[in-house]
Amino acid sequence: MALVVTTDGRIGLAIDGPSGGGSRMVTADEVAELDRTIRPRWVLWSQDHAGRLVAKGVRLTTCWDVVAVHRLLRGGWSAEPGRIWAASHDLDVDTVPRPGPGNLFDQPAADDPDPSGPVRPDGHLRPDWADGGWSATDDTVLRWACLALEVARRQEALLTESTAPRRFRSTAHAESTAELLCAELTVDGLPFDRTAAVALLEPLIGRRPRNEADAAEQRARRDADVLRHLPPGVHFDLRSPGQVKSLLRFVGIEVPDTRAWRLEAIRDAHPVVEALLAWRKAERMATTYGYSWLDTHVGEDGRLRGVWSASDGAAGRMTASAGLHNLPADMRVAVRAAPGHRFVRADLGQIEPRVLASVSGDAALARATLDDDLYLPVAQQIGVDRPTAKVAVLGAMYGQTTGHGAQVLPRLRSTYPVAMAYLDDGDRAGQAGRDLRTYGGRLVHTSNGPAPAGDQEARSRAAAQGRFGRNALVQGAAAELFKVWALTVRARGIHLGARIVLCLHDELLVHVPTERSDAAALMVADALQEAAHRWAPDGAVRFVADLSVIDCWADAKD
């Protein structure tokens, strides 16, 4: 069954069946009843349609999201209807017609059998339909729903032809349903205490400015806290990295750049460095997470909202707007459960090396994952202390070639040859500009082609592509496992009244009624084991999570 939902709330249903199916307009209540009784895997064009249903109070159980599957199969972010249609029908995506003013060459051909229909004689979608014209009438809405069914059938056929059809189809299901979760996250928002946020901001950046002149005065005061460490009359623009380098040179400090981690390493070299670090923190809060941000993204209902997506267009990690994925640690004090509720916070432990052990099939590394802290057995195996082992393993996944961890790389290669070969294959593919597929089947574009050889810039580019390639294999697989876990929590949490309110990299934040919080914590832990078994059925790798039941996100211990 396929659903399309217009921006004004009309819902079209198309049914695919042995007798030809049919199509009709339906209500939100009818959709909810069908979902409850039949529980179909709904076909949707995109998350937009799911979001419109959530706004009507309908939360689908599962779906096939045409855009999500297209991104899985084809890689990248571009997923306009015309491009999806062309890709699923073996048409040249570079010749997809674009919407725009009509001209002589856009007129229907004399032999066009369906001049007002969605598909042109050359097989491409008509741009006016793809650009929203499908919602003009109930008839066009229903035809658009039927097209969604056709695309879904073709996408499923492509997955069946893949190298690992069962696993890739499972990923398509998870990626699609993750878009339902993202629609819910977008509509529901994250519980957020505006009063607590203001209490944090005022000592750091000052009270809410009355007007632009007042805001300029506050900026000048922040600047003065840094410039007072220089002789009178000496001025630098702190918002210019080049000017900041000149400022540091003025006090006798040479740095190649002004990144925060580099300044933190020399914070005792001169009082101006510590002042710069404090200024940066305050400036970021003022410009990115200040009063304007609060007004824009925090609703009167005490919810912080951004737009969520189940894939970043690269290796497939979830993303969100409104700063939800980059919220400063200090601001977590404002993320508070609503009255009568608590959070279950769960963070996957050492997820990247555990995923590497699973997707590479390295039995020795898999044995290390049986320990709560896998870096301890790794350290024993390669004969170093735990900190060195951790740096070495992470460095291997990120392509680090220098430093203390890189010095023990030969020991890692001899102890875990299968895992290291898996990473090296990704590195070579990246350097050559060859696209990759993750464990779950996502196509990852490494570049537009191999880096040219012959000079330092070319070698640096090739090395960067290689690092991206080796890391994308691990990051992409980790994202796939995380989403299976999140979707299991989403499904199992319904009877507890538990809802996911944040997905941050490898961390879940679940909002649940207080009296059910302990049960929800057990459910989240069990869901991880269920998800891991579904994702990697051999069970050779152990996955763990740190769980806590808290009232405020800042109470979580990292």
Secondary structure, 3 states (H helix, E strand, C coil): CEEEECCCCCEEEEECCCCCCEEEEECHHHHHHHHHHCCCCEEECCHHHHHHHHHCCCCCCCEEEHHHHHHHHHCCCCCCHHHHHHHHCCCCHHHCCCCCCCCHHHCCCCCCCCCCCCECCCCCECHHHHCCHHHCCHHHHHHHHHHHHHHHHHHHHHHHCCCCHHHHHHHHHHHHHHHHHHHHHHHHCEECCHHHHHHHHHHHHCCCCCCHHHHHHHHHHHHHHHHCCCCCCCCCCCCCHHHHHHHHHHCCCCCCCCCHHHHHHCCCCCHHHHHHHHHHHHHHHHHHCCHHHHHHHECCCCEECCCEECCCCCCCCCEECCCCCCCCHHHHHHCECCCCEEEEEEEEECHHHHHHHHHHCCHHHHHHCCCCCCHHHHHHHHCCCHHHHHHHHHHHHHCCCCCHHHHCHHHHHHHCHHHHHHHHHHHHHHHHCCCEECCCCCEECCCCCCCCCCCHHHHHHHHHHHHHHHHHHHHHHHHHHHHHHHHHHHHHCHHHCCEEEEEECCEEEEEEEHHHHHHHHHHHHHHHHHHHHHHCCCCCCCCEEEEEEECEHHHCCC
